Amino acid sequence: MLKSLVHRSLRKMGLSILRGDPRAEIDDLRHELAHCRQEIALRQQQVLAYQHSLTTGRCFTDDACLPEPAPKHRLGDDRELLALVAATAKQNRLPEAVTRILTDPEFSVEDRSKYMKLFQFVSPELYDRTAPILATIINRQYIRYRPRHPDQELIRRQAATLHSEGVLHLGPVFDDRQVREIQDYFLKRPIYNGHTPMSARHRHLRRYVNYTADDFPIGSYSVQEIALAPHLLEFIFSPMILDTAAASLGCAPRLSWLQSWWNFAGPGDYPHRQHFYHRDTNDFGMFWVYIYLTDVDAGAGPHSLIRRSGDYAVVHERFERAKSDPARAARLAATTLDEITGTGHSVSDEVKELVFDGLTEMIGGRAGTVFITRGVDFHKVVTPLVRKRQIYAARFTINELNYYGWDRDGDPVPGEVVAERVGEDEQLRYITANRFDWSHWVSP
């Protein structure tokens, strides 16, 4: 009787009794609850730390408040660069508030408080006008990217296609053996029941695909396990990918995110609204590499993208055309241009597809298929109603700073992982430094 009651209660909370004494299961649940309370308290501290950092440039650790490391470079260190930034900001017609931040002699792309302050004034519509200035700073004060691929004409064409269309299709790039090895690797690793580990409902519980993980709408792997998966690092750090990213961003790209997650079949609950069209706002320049790790068609959660919706000349033209069309004007009466040019969360998918009629693309493909996006174009995951889907994502940016808190479980990942599989040089260490720790690396 007791076992049956506990079983039903735990099932309602997404848990299950697999074996053993029900009283032990209750003790485990109490232990998990204690952990959750600790995490809530720590997250509250982190919110205060983040707010504090934006105004003071200082950050909190668990036991002390320590200053951020002093930036290696400030704009005032290079008066010629400062003048170039001011001229480019004026030429690009950036708002006065943005220009004021970017032309402050104390500005540094390493300074978290100053860099994050830009996001208060730079809307997605201004990303393409702000990114070149930041790329110029990276090129002058940090590192100038050296091309690695022999066919630079191919690289230019790919970067141009990505910029104009919002998506670059590379097709299947892994053979059947490589796909099987990647799939086998991940199926032997447990996952968190959330879009990312830090968003999981049960922070300390992990489940296996085809066992109990499928009871939740989403499941994700830790960064370490993603980094150790076969074949994937070799591809995302290949000369073709890195050169295309550099050509797209205008400077050496920085790997700022590694992610692999499952969308399980069924409507589910998606708290991060990834199943509604939205724009990413992680940085002013983004380069997303997506790899399907399962076969994906219309019933298995394809990535859906509105092409050219990150080209704001197209956005303005499309919006005005839709507003002047009697067949569509009434349905757009309550929608403003600012809502269409923004992140899109306040506008229904129906309205977005109405404005960008004919530009919606659902991306399918067999396991091993690769496509690249900029993040700023409207995109979403179509809810998988027939089959579950696994996808891998690597995000390169101009200068995205690491988050506070548990965005990377148990990190950092040693730089040796990159060195042993891809190689190591100054450029690779710079590109991977946000996600891999090179502090203990000694070059052979």
N, C-alpha and C positions, 0 to 999 in steps of 0.2 A: 504494500500500500504506500509506504513512505517512498520507496524507490520510484513507483509510478508517478506519484505527485511531483517529486523533484524532477523527474524526467520531463514531464509536461511543462513545468515552470521554466526549466532551463532552455527547452526548445523555443519557448516564446522569446527568450533573450538571445537566440542564435547559438545556443550551446547544446551539447548532447552528451549523454552518459554512454561511454563506450565500454567501460569495464569497471570493476571494483566496487567499493563501498560507497553508497550514496552520501554518507556523512563526509567521506573524504572529498567527494565532488563539491559539497557545500563549503568545506574548508578552503578548497581551491578557489571557489567563487569569492569568498570573503577576502582571500589574499589578493585576488585580481581587483576587487573593489578598493582595497587599501592603496594599491598601486595607482589606480585611476584618480583617487583623491589627491595623491602626491603630485601626479602629473598636472591636474587642474591648477593646483597651487603654483607649480613651476611655470605653467603657461601664463598665468596671471602676472608672475614676475617678469616673464619675457616680454609681455605687452608693455609693461611699464619701462622695461629696458629699451625697447624699440622707440617708444615715444621720447624717452630721455635722450637717446642717441641722435634723433633728428634735430634737437634743439641745442645740444651741447657737444656733439661729436665724441661723446664718451659712451662706453658700453658696460653692461653689467655681466659679471660671471656669476656662478652659483654662490660664491662666497665673498665677492668683493667687486668694487667698481673700479675698473682699470681704464686708462686712456687707450684710444685706438693707436696703433703704431703710426709714427710720424710718416707722412707721405714722402716718397723718394723725390718726387718732382711736384712743383707748383707752376701754374702758368707764368707767374712773375719771374720764374727762373730763366725764361726765354722771351725777351721782349719782342723779338720778331714774330714768334709764334702767337703771342698775345695780340699783336696787331692784326695778324692773319685771321685769328678767330673772330675778332671784332668786325673785320671787313666782311667775312663770310656770313656772320649772323645778320648783318645789315642787308647783304645781298639776298639772303634767304628769307628776309622779311619775318624774322622771328619776333615774338612779342617782347616788349621792353623788359618784362620780369625775367624772361628766359635769358635775354642778352646780358642783363645785369649779373646773373649767376655765372654765365659762361665767360664773362670778361673780368671777373674778379681776379686780381693777381694771386689771391690765395686759393683759387679753385684748383682742385686736383681730382683726377678720376679715381684716385685711391681714397679720397675723403668721403666716407659713407654719408655723413650728414649733408654735405653739399651736393653730392651726386643724387641722393634720394630726393632732395628738395626740387630738382628739376622735374620730377614726376608730378609735382603739384601744378605745374604750369604748362607742361608739354603733353598735349592730347595726342591720340594716335594719328590724327591728321598731320601733326607736325613732326612725326618720327623721321620721315625721309629728309626733312630739312635740318634736323638736329644731328642725326647719325653721322653725316660727313664731317661735321666739326669734331665730334668725339673721335672719329677714326683718324683725323689729322693729328690730334693730340697723341694718340697711341703711336702713330708712325714717327712722330718727331721726338717724343720723350721716352718711349719704352722700347719698341721693337718694330722694325720694318720687315714685313713678310717677304720671304724669299720663295718664289714659285718652285714646286717640286715635280709637277707633271710635265711630260715632254710636249704635249699638244695644247698650247695655250690658246689657240683659236677655238678648240672645243670648250675650254673653260670659259671663254668670253661668251660663247653662244649659250651655254647652260646658264650662266649668271643673268644674261639678258632675258632669257625665257622666264626664269624664275621671277625677275623683277616685273616683267610685263603681264604675265599670266597669274602669278601667285602660286604656281605649282610647277615642279620639274619632275617628270616621270622617268625613272631609270629602269623600270621593269624588273624581272627576276634577275638577281645577281648572285644567288647562291645555288649550287647544284643540289640534287636530291640528298646526297650523302651529308653535306654540310647542314641542310635543313633538319635532317633526322638527328644529327648530333646536337644541334641547338635545342630542338624540342625535347630530346631525352634528358638533356642537362636540366632544363627548367622544370620538367615534370617531377624531378627528384628533389626539388627544393620547395619548402613551404612558403606560403604567401600570407600577407596581411589583408584583412578584409576592408580595403579602402583603395581609393584612386592612387594614393601614395602611402607609404608606411606611416607618415605623421598624421594622416587623415583617417586612419583605421579606427573603427568603433571599439575594437578590443586590442589595445596597443601591444599587449604582451602575448596574445594568442595568435598562433599561425596555423594555417590549414593547408591541406594538399588538394590540388586540382583532381577532380574525379573522386574525391573522398568526402570532405565536408565544406571545402571552399566554395563550391557551387551554390551553397545555400544563401550566398550574398550576391548582390549585383556586380561587384567589382572586387578584384584581388590584385595586389602588387607585390613586387619583389624588392628586397633591400638593395642598396646601391652596390654593396660588396659582391653579392651574388650576380648581379647584372654585369659588373666589371669582369668577373671571372668566367663568364659564358664563352664558349668557343666561337671563333671566327668574327664576332661582332666588332671588337675593338680594332682588329686588323682592317676592317672595312671603313669604319667611321674616321680612322686616322690615315686612310690611304691618301696618296697625293691628289687623286681626282676630287675627293670630297673636301679636303682641306683647301685646295686651290680654288674650288668653286665657292666655298664659304668665304674665303678671303676676298675674292672678286666681288661677291655680293655685298659684303659688309664694308669693304674699303680698307681693311686692315687685318692683321693677324686675328683669327677667330679665337674665342676662349670657350672651351667646353664648360657649360654652366649647369648641365642637367643630364643625368642618365636615368632612364625610366623604362620599366616594362610592366605591363598590367594586362589583366584579363577583364573582358566584359562578358559576363555570363548571360545565357539566353533568358529572356523574360523582361517585362517592363521595368521592374526594380525601382530603386530609389537612388538617384544620382545627385548627391548633395552639391557637387561642384558644377552642376549645370553644363557638363560637357556634352549633353545631348541637345543643347540649344546653340544656335549659331552665335558665336562670340569672337572677339579679337583677343589675342594674347597681349599682355602688357609687361612682360618680364624685362625687356630692355628696349632701347630705341632702335636697335638693329638685331634681328633674330634670323636664325637659319636652322630649321628643324629637319632632321633626318629621321624618317619613319620607315620601319621594316615590319611587314606582316610576318608573323611567326606561325600563323595558321592560314588555311585557305579562307578567303573572304569574298563573299558575294552580297547581294542585296539583303539576304536573311541572316547575315553573320556580322552585323555591325560595321559596315564600311565607313571610312572617313569621308565626310561630305564637305565640299569646299565651294564657296562662291568665288569663282575666278574674277580677278581684276578688282575685287572689292577693297583692296588695299591701295589702289591707284586712285587718288582723290580727285583727279580731273575726271575720271570715269564716274566716281561716286556722285559728284555734283551734276554731271550731265545726265546720268541715269535718274537721279531724284527729280530734277526739273522736268525731264521727259515724262516720268510717271505722273507727276502732279498735273501736267497739262493734258493728260489722256483722260477723257471723260469716263472711260470704262474702269479706270483705276483710281481716279482722284478722290472719289468718295471714301474709298477704303483706306486712303492715306491722309485723310483730313486731320486726324489727331497726331500725326507723326511729323516731327520737325527734322530739319537737316542735321542739327546737332546730335540727335539721337542716332541717325544713320552713320555719322562720321565718328561717333564714340565707340565704346566697347560693345554696344548692341544689346546689353542685358535688358533694357527697358522696351525693346521692340520685338514683336512676335516674329517667329520664323516666317509666317505667312507674308508679313509685310516686307521682310528682307527679300524673299524670293520674288515678290511682286515688283520691287524696285529693280532687282537684278535679273529680270526675266531672261532665261536662256543661258545664264552663266553658271548655274548650279551643276556641279559634277560630283557624282558618287564614285569613289575610287575603290575598285576591287582588285583582286589578283590572288594568285596562288602563294603559298608560303614561300618566303624569300623575296617577295616583291618590295622594291624600294621606291619611295617618292619623297620629295623635299618641298617644304613650304616655308613661307616667311613668318607665319604666326599672326601677322597683322591683318590678313585677309579673313573674312568671316568663315568659320569652320565649325564642325561639330562631329560627334559620333552618332551615327544612326543606331538606335537601340536594336541590339541583336535579338530577334524573336524566334529564330530557328536553331542557330548553332552559336556556341561561344567563340570568342575571338581573343587571340593574344597579339599584342603589338609591342614593338620596341621603339623607343624614341631617344635621340640624342639631340640636345639643344646647344647650338653654338651662338654666342652673342658677342657684342663689341666689348662690353665691360660690366656684365651683370655681377653684382657682389653677392657673396655667400649670405644666406639667410641666418638669422638668429634661430636657435632652437633645433629641434630634431629633424631637420630636413634630410639628413643622411645618417642612417642608423649605424652606430659603431664606427663611423668614419674617422680618420681619413683612410683611403685605400693607398697602399704604398706605391710610389712611383715605379718601383721595380716591375710591377705588373705591365706597365707600358713599355719600359725599357727592354724587357725580355721578349715581348711579343711584337713590338713595332719598331723600337729603337729609341735613342735618346740624343737630343741635341738641344741647344738653347731655345730653338723655336718650338719644339715639341714640349719642352718643360713649361714654357710660357702658356701654350695652348691648353695644357692639361692641369695647370696648377690649382684651379678651383676645385677639382674633384680628385686629384691624386697628390699625395704628399711626397715631395722630393727632398725634404729636409735631411733625411738620413742617407740619401743616395750619394755614392762615390763613383765617379766615372772610372771605368776600367783603364 
